[in-house]
Amino acid sequence: MPNKYGEKDWLDTALPLLNSLEIVDFDADGEVLYYALIEDTKDNREVLKQAGVTDKEIQDSLGHFKSEGAIDLTAFIWKFANWFNGKEFVREKPFDDM
C-alpha cells in the first residue's frame, strides 16, 4: 500500500518475495511459530537478499538446521510480517487481543 507520499511501501515488495519461497517444514501451535524452513540454496538466498535480508541474518538463521541444509525464517521474518497463517506470512494478525 502506498505511504502518505504515494510511494510503495517496501514491505509490499519484500513480503511477496518471501512468500514466494517454498517452506519445506514448519512447526507452529496456533500462537507461536517455532520454525519455518526453506532449503539453503543460492536461489533462495538471492530472494532473501532481494527482500532485504542481510548475509549476517541468513548466516545466523542456519543455527541447528545447518546440517539439514535449511534456513529458518523465524530468525528474521518478523521484521517483515506479523503472522504466519500456515501457508504464507501476512502483515497483520487475523485477530487482535482487545
C-alpha positions in Angstrom: 0.0 0.0 0.0 1.3 3.5 -0.8 2.6 5.6 2.1 1.5 9.2 2.6 3.8 10.4 -0.2 2.3 7.9 -2.7 5.4 5.7 -2.6 5.1 2.0 -2.5 5.9 0.5 1.0 9.0 -1.7 0.8 7.0 -4.4 2.6 4.7 -4.5 -0.5 7.7 -5.8 -2.4 9.5 -7.8 0.3 6.7 -9.8 1.7 5.6 -11.3 -1.7 9.2 -12.2 -2.4 9.5 -14.0 1.0 6.1 -15.8 0.4 7.4 -17.0 -3.0 9.9 -19.2 -1.2 8.8 -22.8 -0.6 8.5 -23.7 3.1 9.7 -27.3 3.3 8.8 -27.7 7.0 7.4 -25.7 9.9 6.1 -26.2 13.4 3.5 -23.9 15.0 0.9 -24.2 17.7 -1.6 -21.5 16.5 0.1 -18.9 18.6 3.9 -19.5 18.2 5.8 -20.3 15.0 8.7 -22.4 16.3 10.4 -22.7 12.9 9.8 -22.3 9.2 12.4 -23.8 7.0 13.3 -23.2 3.4 16.1 -25.0 1.5 19.5 -23.3 1.8 20.1 -22.7 -1.9 21.8 -20.0 -3.9 18.4 -19.0 -5.5 16.7 -18.9 -2.1 19.5 -16.8 -0.6 19.2 -14.4 -3.6 15.4 -14.0 -3.0 16.1 -13.3 0.7 18.6 -10.6 -0.2 16.2 -9.0 -2.7 13.7 -8.8 0.1 16.2 -7.0 2.4 17.6 -9.9 4.5 21.3 -9.4 5.2 24.0 -12.0 4.8 24.5 -12.0 8.6 20.8 -12.6 9.2 20.9 -15.6 6.8 24.1 -17.0 8.4 22.6 -16.5 11.9 19.4 -18.3 10.8 21.2 -21.5 10.0 21.6 -22.5 13.6 20.9 -26.1 14.4 19.3 -26.6 10.9 22.6 -26.1 9.1 23.2 -29.8 8.9 19.8 -30.2 7.2 20.7 -27.6 4.6 17.9 -25.4 5.7 17.4 -21.7 6.6 15.0 -20.9 9.4 12.9 -17.9 8.5 11.9 -17.2 12.1 15.3 -15.7 12.8 14.3 -12.6 10.8 10.8 -12.9 9.3 9.1 -10.7 12.0 10.7 -7.6 10.6 8.5 -8.3 7.5 5.4 -9.9 8.8 3.3 -10.2 12.0 1.7 -13.6 11.4 2.0 -16.9 9.6 -1.3 -18.5 8.6 0.1 -21.9 7.8 0.6 -21.0 4.1 2.1 -17.6 4.0 3.4 -14.7 6.1 1.0 -11.8 6.4 1.4 -8.2 7.7 -1.4 -8.3 10.2 -2.7 -10.9 12.6 -6.2 -12.1 11.7 -7.3 -11.0 15.2 -6.0 -8.8 17.9 -6.3 -9.0 21.7 -8.8 -6.5 22.9 
